[in-house]
Amino acid sequence: MADVAGNEDAGRMERRAAASASRRDVENAVYDFGCDLVAAASGIARCAAERDAARAVPSLLGCVEAALQELSVAFAALERANAWTSRQETDPRRGTAMARLDRGYKNLAVALGDAQGASRAARSLAARMVERASGHDR
């Protein structure tokens, strides 16, 4: 009988350890992807100073627009995760902080949408400029 209880306890401990490891894996992956995003932006900034980069601007702005869309989806998912956490919160001070965080997510969603629209507009204008410059090269 003691053997069965011991096995059940061991099973619960293994499940908790696996859940904890899984949580760390997700945390690390999110952080790593964030670092990749910063590295990509830094690389773009370094290359942007080159004269030959101008022809790549329309394509780059298309990538920026797509990345902003993906970030919007990601932050909406993070907002849902934080909302779930805030429903578990009983401390009123933390509840107030969570309400501010929720407003921050709403503002971020608007800003990302605005940035996406600006990127789309800039891409269109940049494409026309590249087209005109190509016509003068002939």
PLY file of the C-alpha trace (Angstrom):
ply
format ascii 1.0
element vertex 138
property float x
property float y
property float z
element edge 137
property int vertex1
property int vertex2
end_header
0.00 0.00 0.00
2.82 2.43 0.85
4.37 1.64 -2.49
1.26 2.83 -4.35
1.13 6.11 -2.37
4.83 6.66 -3.00
4.38 6.10 -6.72
1.48 8.58 -6.82
3.58 11.22 -5.04
6.47 10.59 -7.41
4.12 10.91 -10.39
2.78 14.26 -9.13
6.32 15.54 -8.55
7.36 14.50 -12.06
4.33 16.26 -13.58
5.10 19.44 -11.62
8.75 19.31 -12.68
7.71 18.79 -16.32
5.25 21.70 -16.16
7.92 23.91 -14.61
10.45 22.92 -17.29
7.86 23.53 -20.00
7.11 26.98 -18.56
10.84 27.81 -18.53
11.14 26.58 -22.14
8.35 28.95 -23.21
9.83 31.84 -21.23
13.25 31.24 -22.77
11.81 30.92 -26.28
9.86 34.18 -25.97
12.97 35.96 -24.69
15.16 34.43 -27.42
12.75 35.52 -30.15
12.68 39.01 -28.62
16.48 39.08 -28.79
16.32 37.94 -32.43
13.94 40.82 -33.15
16.37 43.32 -31.63
19.30 41.77 -33.52
17.38 41.99 -36.81
16.50 45.64 -36.19
20.14 46.38 -35.34
21.35 44.66 -38.52
18.84 46.61 -40.62
20.00 49.85 -39.01
23.63 49.06 -39.86
22.83 48.22 -43.49
20.42 51.11 -43.98
23.27 53.60 -44.06
24.60 52.01 -47.26
23.63 53.75 -50.51
22.68 50.46 -52.15
20.06 49.77 -49.47
17.52 52.16 -51.05
16.25 49.59 -53.57
15.46 47.17 -50.72
13.29 49.69 -48.83
9.91 48.68 -50.32
10.58 45.01 -49.57
11.87 45.81 -46.11
8.79 47.90 -45.36
6.64 44.97 -46.44
8.52 42.81 -43.95
8.07 45.46 -41.26
4.34 45.56 -41.97
4.11 41.76 -41.69
6.22 41.76 -38.51
3.96 44.39 -36.95
0.95 42.20 -37.75
2.62 39.20 -36.13
3.56 41.31 -33.10
-0.06 42.43 -32.82
-1.14 38.79 -32.70
1.60 37.98 -30.16
0.72 40.88 -27.86
-2.98 39.99 -28.02
-2.05 36.49 -26.84
0.12 37.95 -24.06
-2.74 40.22 -23.07
-5.03 37.18 -22.76
-2.40 35.41 -20.65
-2.13 38.44 -18.36
-5.93 38.69 -18.15
-6.06 35.08 -16.97
-3.42 35.87 -14.34
-5.27 39.00 -13.20
-8.47 36.99 -12.66
-6.50 34.89 -10.16
-5.32 38.01 -8.30
-6.98 38.94 -5.01
-4.73 41.80 -3.85
-6.48 45.09 -4.84
-3.16 46.87 -5.44
-2.09 44.21 -7.92
-5.54 44.42 -9.50
-4.97 48.14 -10.11
-1.59 47.40 -11.68
-3.19 44.76 -13.90
-5.83 47.29 -15.01
-3.02 49.69 -16.03
-1.31 46.84 -17.87
-4.56 46.11 -19.71
-4.79 49.77 -20.78
-1.18 49.58 -21.88
-1.96 46.58 -24.08
-4.91 48.44 -25.61
-2.67 51.44 -26.37
-0.01 49.12 -27.80
-2.58 47.50 -30.10
-3.57 50.93 -31.45
0.06 51.99 -31.88
0.95 48.77 -33.72
-2.04 49.23 -36.02
-0.97 52.82 -36.72
2.61 51.72 -37.37
1.38 49.01 -39.72
-0.62 51.58 -41.71
2.34 53.96 -41.80
4.60 51.16 -43.03
2.12 50.30 -45.78
1.94 53.94 -46.90
5.72 54.39 -46.78
6.22 51.17 -48.76
3.98 52.45 -51.52
5.84 55.75 -51.72
9.25 54.06 -51.54
8.26 51.67 -54.35
7.38 54.63 -56.57
10.72 56.29 -55.80
12.65 53.10 -56.61
10.65 52.74 -59.82
11.44 56.31 -60.88
15.12 55.93 -59.99
15.28 52.73 -62.06
13.80 54.57 -65.02
16.54 57.20 -64.79
19.27 54.53 -64.66
18.46 53.27 -68.16
0 1
1 2
2 3
3 4
4 5
5 6
6 7
7 8
8 9
9 10
10 11
11 12
12 13
13 14
14 15
15 16
16 17
17 18
18 19
19 20
20 21
21 22
22 23
23 24
24 25
25 26
26 27
27 28
28 29
29 30
30 31
31 32
32 33
33 34
34 35
35 36
36 37
37 38
38 39
39 40
40 41
41 42
42 43
43 44
44 45
45 46
46 47
47 48
48 49
49 50
50 51
51 52
52 53
53 54
54 55
55 56
56 57
57 58
58 59
59 60
60 61
61 62
62 63
63 64
64 65
65 66
66 67
67 68
68 69
69 70
70 71
71 72
72 73
73 74
74 75
75 76
76 77
77 78
78 79
79 80
80 81
81 82
82 83
83 84
84 85
85 86
86 87
87 88
88 89
89 90
90 91
91 92
92 93
93 94
94 95
95 96
96 97
97 98
98 99
99 100
100 101
101 102
102 103
103 104
104 105
105 106
106 107
107 108
108 109
109 110
110 111
111 112
112 113
113 114
114 115
115 116
116 117
117 118
118 119
119 120
120 121
121 122
122 123
123 124
124 125
125 126
126 127
127 128
128 129
129 130
130 131
131 132
132 133
133 134
134 135
135 136
136 137
